[in-house]
Amino acid sequence: TPGLHLGGAFTFASGAPFTRVVREATGDGLVSRLGPPNSERGPAYASLDALVDWSGNVLGREDGAYLQVKNALARENRTVYVDSEPVGALESSGMQANLQNRYERGLPRLPIVGLRVRF
């Protein structure tokens, strides 16, 4: 129906499983070690999308315009795993005491503007 419409969508997902990849510098260069398959879990993901939509008749046509904002709360949502970096000193066993997981940057707040014209 013609008029102004408001909408929103909230998405939440628990962390996705991943296989840890540890890159370490050794005397021979950079070495990668794989952990047990899918034994780690990434951070949770949450996103709020908002929508304002207008439609009406203009010159005998059904026209409309909308503004959608993806990730309206600008959450980081770093969910795509890249690798892990050793942090701190080696333990007596020769293994790193702490690992820091690195993730790709998530989708920033993203405004989308659109027009619709139907003949």
C-alpha positions as CSV (number, residue, x, y, z in Angstrom):
1,T,0.0,0.0,0.0
2,P,1.2,3.5,-0.7
3,G,2.7,5.4,2.3
4,L,5.6,5.4,4.6
5,H,6.9,2.1,6.0
6,L,9.5,1.4,8.7
7,G,11.2,-1.9,9.1
8,G,14.1,-3.5,10.8
9,A,15.9,-6.8,11.1
10,F,18.1,-8.1,13.9
11,T,20.5,-11.0,13.2
12,F,22.5,-12.9,15.9
13,A,24.7,-15.9,15.4
14,S,27.0,-17.7,17.8
15,G,30.7,-17.9,16.8
16,A,31.5,-20.1,13.8
17,P,34.0,-22.9,14.2
18,F,37.5,-22.6,12.7
19,T,40.8,-24.3,12.6
20,R,43.5,-22.3,14.2
21,V,46.6,-21.4,12.1
22,V,49.6,-20.3,14.1
23,R,52.3,-18.5,12.2
24,E,55.7,-18.4,14.1
25,A,59.1,-17.0,13.1
26,T,61.9,-19.6,13.5
27,G,65.5,-19.7,12.5
28,D,64.4,-21.1,9.1
29,G,61.8,-18.4,8.4
30,L,58.0,-18.3,9.0
31,V,56.3,-21.6,9.9
32,S,52.6,-22.3,10.0
33,R,51.1,-24.9,12.4
34,L,47.5,-26.1,12.2
35,G,45.5,-26.9,15.3
36,P,42.8,-29.6,15.5
37,P,40.1,-29.1,12.8
38,N,37.2,-26.8,13.8
39,S,38.3,-26.9,17.5
40,E,38.0,-23.2,18.0
41,R,35.0,-20.9,17.9
42,G,35.0,-17.3,16.7
43,P,33.2,-14.4,18.3
44,A,29.4,-14.0,18.1
45,Y,27.9,-11.8,15.4
46,A,25.0,-9.4,15.9
47,S,23.7,-6.8,13.5
48,L,20.7,-4.5,13.4
49,D,19.4,-3.3,9.9
50,A,16.9,-0.5,9.6
51,L,14.7,0.5,6.7
52,V,12.5,3.5,5.8
53,D,10.5,3.1,2.7
54,W,8.1,5.4,0.9
55,S,5.8,4.6,-2.0
56,G,3.1,6.5,-3.8
57,N,1.6,7.5,-7.1
58,V,3.5,10.2,-9.0
59,L,2.3,11.2,-12.5
60,G,0.3,8.0,-12.8
61,R,3.2,5.7,-11.9
62,E,3.9,3.8,-8.7
63,D,7.1,5.3,-7.4
64,G,9.1,4.8,-4.3
65,A,12.3,5.6,-2.4
66,Y,14.0,3.9,0.5
67,L,16.9,4.3,2.9
68,Q,18.4,1.1,4.4
69,V,21.1,1.1,7.0
70,K,23.0,-2.1,7.3
71,N,24.7,-2.6,10.7
72,A,23.0,0.5,12.1
73,L,24.7,0.1,15.5
74,A,28.2,-0.1,13.9
75,R,29.2,-3.3,15.6
76,E,32.7,-4.6,14.7
77,N,31.5,-8.2,13.9
78,R,34.9,-9.6,13.1
79,T,33.9,-13.1,12.2
80,V,36.2,-14.2,9.3
81,Y,39.3,-15.8,10.9
82,V,42.7,-15.0,9.4
83,D,45.3,-16.6,11.8
84,S,46.7,-16.5,15.3
85,E,49.8,-14.7,16.5
86,P,51.9,-15.8,19.5
87,V,51.9,-13.3,22.4
88,G,54.3,-13.4,25.3
89,A,57.2,-15.7,26.2
90,L,57.6,-19.4,25.4
91,E,56.6,-21.9,28.1
92,S,59.1,-24.6,29.3
93,S,57.5,-27.0,26.7
94,G,58.5,-24.7,23.9
95,M,54.8,-23.7,23.2
96,Q,53.5,-20.2,23.3
97,A,51.6,-19.4,26.5
98,N,49.0,-17.1,24.7
99,L,47.7,-16.8,21.2
100,Q,45.9,-13.8,19.8
101,N,43.3,-14.6,17.0
102,R,43.1,-12.2,14.1
103,Y,39.9,-11.6,12.1
104,E,39.1,-9.6,8.9
105,R,37.3,-6.4,9.5
106,G,33.5,-6.8,9.6
107,L,30.9,-4.8,7.5
108,P,30.8,-1.1,8.7
109,R,27.6,0.9,9.1
110,L,26.5,0.9,5.5
111,P,23.7,3.3,4.2
112,I,21.9,2.3,1.0
113,V,19.6,4.7,-0.9
114,G,17.3,3.5,-3.7
115,L,14.6,4.7,-6.0
116,R,11.8,2.6,-7.6
117,V,9.8,3.5,-10.7
118,R,7.1,1.2,-12.1
119,F,5.4,1.9,-15.4
